[in-house]
Amino acid sequence: MMSAKQCLYCNNEFKEGRTDRKYCNDLCRAAYHNQQRRLQQSSVQKINAILKKNLSILKRLSPEGYSVVRQTTLSEQGYNFNYFTNVYRTKDQRLYFFCYDRGFAVNQGKIKVTIVQWQAYMQDYQLPLF
């Protein structure tokens, strides 16, 4: 006689079916896999939410694609400087940190930042990895 096994999702016991059965039914199987997928993707969703918020802040502060604002303004709006999608280095070694198609560079005095929109000529730039 087969011993009772428990469903991995709802923990109900079942005695019939295949010996390697793990779920009560298809609903429990699908729910279990959806739950696992959500757990694995939660960090990606959190990072995407931060990037989207950063982008909306840059667009709000620079609707025309170019502006100079105080760095504290970005901070006050909730901009997270640790997350960006790309880096562009100009010929004079100035770094722009992009969040999708908007980016900023810290000005010399480190009080203000320049916000710009991604340009076609930036596409060829390859960030040196080493």
C-alpha positions as CSV (number, residue, x, y, z in Angstrom):
1,M,0.0,0.0,0.0
2,M,1.3,3.4,-0.9
3,S,1.9,5.9,1.9
4,A,0.2,9.3,1.9
5,K,2.1,12.1,0.3
6,Q,1.5,15.9,0.6
7,C,0.9,18.4,-2.1
8,L,3.8,20.8,-2.4
9,Y,1.4,23.8,-2.7
10,C,-1.6,23.2,-0.4
11,N,-0.2,20.4,1.9
12,N,-3.3,18.2,1.4
13,E,-2.6,14.5,1.6
14,F,-3.3,12.2,-1.3
15,K,-2.9,8.5,-1.7
16,E,-3.8,7.7,-5.2
17,G,-1.9,8.4,-8.5
18,R,1.6,8.0,-9.6
19,T,4.4,7.3,-7.0
20,D,6.2,10.5,-8.0
21,R,3.2,12.7,-7.9
22,K,3.8,16.1,-6.2
23,Y,0.5,18.0,-6.5
24,C,-3.2,17.4,-5.8
25,N,-4.2,18.7,-9.2
26,D,-3.3,21.0,-12.1
27,L,-4.4,24.1,-10.2
28,C,-2.0,23.4,-7.3
29,R,0.8,22.6,-9.7
30,A,0.3,25.9,-11.6
31,A,-0.1,27.9,-8.4
32,Y,3.1,26.4,-7.0
33,H,5.2,27.2,-10.1
34,N,3.7,30.8,-10.3
35,Q,4.6,31.3,-6.6
36,Q,8.2,30.1,-7.2
37,R,8.5,32.3,-10.3
38,R,7.3,35.4,-8.4
39,L,9.8,34.8,-5.6
40,Q,12.6,34.5,-8.2
41,Q,11.6,37.6,-10.1
42,S,10.8,39.9,-7.2
43,S,14.3,41.4,-7.1
44,V,14.2,42.1,-10.8
45,Q,10.8,43.8,-10.4
46,K,12.2,45.9,-7.5
47,I,15.1,47.1,-9.6
48,N,12.8,47.8,-12.6
49,A,10.6,49.9,-10.4
50,I,13.6,51.9,-9.2
51,L,14.8,52.4,-12.8
52,K,11.3,53.6,-13.9
53,K,11.1,56.0,-11.0
54,N,14.6,57.4,-11.8
55,L,13.6,57.8,-15.5
56,S,10.4,59.6,-14.6
57,I,12.3,62.0,-12.3
58,L,14.8,62.8,-15.1
59,K,12.0,63.4,-17.6
60,R,10.1,65.6,-15.2
61,L,13.2,67.7,-14.4
62,S,14.3,67.9,-18.1
63,P,11.2,67.7,-20.4
64,E,13.1,69.2,-23.3
65,G,16.0,66.8,-23.0
66,Y,18.6,69.2,-21.5
67,S,18.7,71.0,-18.2
68,V,20.9,71.9,-15.3
69,V,19.5,71.3,-11.8
70,R,20.9,71.0,-8.3
71,Q,22.0,67.5,-7.3
72,T,19.9,67.8,-4.1
73,T,16.8,68.3,-6.3
74,L,17.3,64.8,-7.7
75,S,17.8,63.4,-4.2
76,E,14.7,65.2,-2.9
77,Q,12.7,63.8,-5.7
78,G,13.8,60.3,-4.6
79,Y,16.3,59.6,-7.3
80,N,18.4,56.5,-6.5
81,F,22.0,57.1,-7.8
82,N,23.0,53.5,-7.4
83,Y,20.8,52.3,-10.3
84,F,21.4,53.1,-14.0
85,T,21.3,51.3,-17.3
86,N,24.3,52.7,-19.1
87,V,27.4,54.9,-18.8
88,Y,28.7,57.3,-21.4
89,R,32.2,58.9,-21.2
90,T,32.8,62.0,-23.2
91,K,36.1,62.9,-24.9
92,D,37.0,65.1,-21.9
93,Q,36.4,62.1,-19.6
94,R,33.1,63.3,-18.1
95,L,30.8,60.5,-17.1
96,Y,27.1,60.5,-17.9
97,F,25.0,57.9,-16.0
98,F,21.9,57.0,-18.1
99,C,18.6,55.6,-17.0
100,Y,17.3,54.3,-20.4
101,D,17.3,57.4,-22.6
102,R,17.9,60.1,-20.0
103,G,21.1,60.6,-18.1
104,F,23.0,63.0,-15.9
105,A,26.6,64.1,-15.3
106,V,27.8,65.8,-12.1
107,N,29.2,69.2,-12.9
108,Q,32.7,70.3,-11.7
109,G,31.4,71.9,-8.5
110,K,29.4,68.8,-7.6
111,I,26.5,71.0,-6.6
112,K,24.6,70.8,-10.0
113,V,24.0,68.1,-12.5
114,T,23.4,68.3,-16.2
115,I,20.5,66.2,-17.5
116,V,20.6,65.1,-21.1
117,Q,18.7,62.9,-23.5
118,W,20.5,59.9,-25.2
119,Q,21.9,60.9,-28.7
120,A,22.5,58.7,-31.7
121,Y,26.3,59.3,-31.6
122,M,26.5,57.8,-28.1
123,Q,25.4,54.4,-29.5
124,D,28.9,53.4,-30.7
125,Y,30.5,54.0,-27.3
126,Q,31.7,50.8,-25.5
127,L,32.4,51.0,-21.8
128,P,35.9,49.7,-21.1
129,L,35.4,46.7,-18.8
130,F,39.0,46.4,-17.7
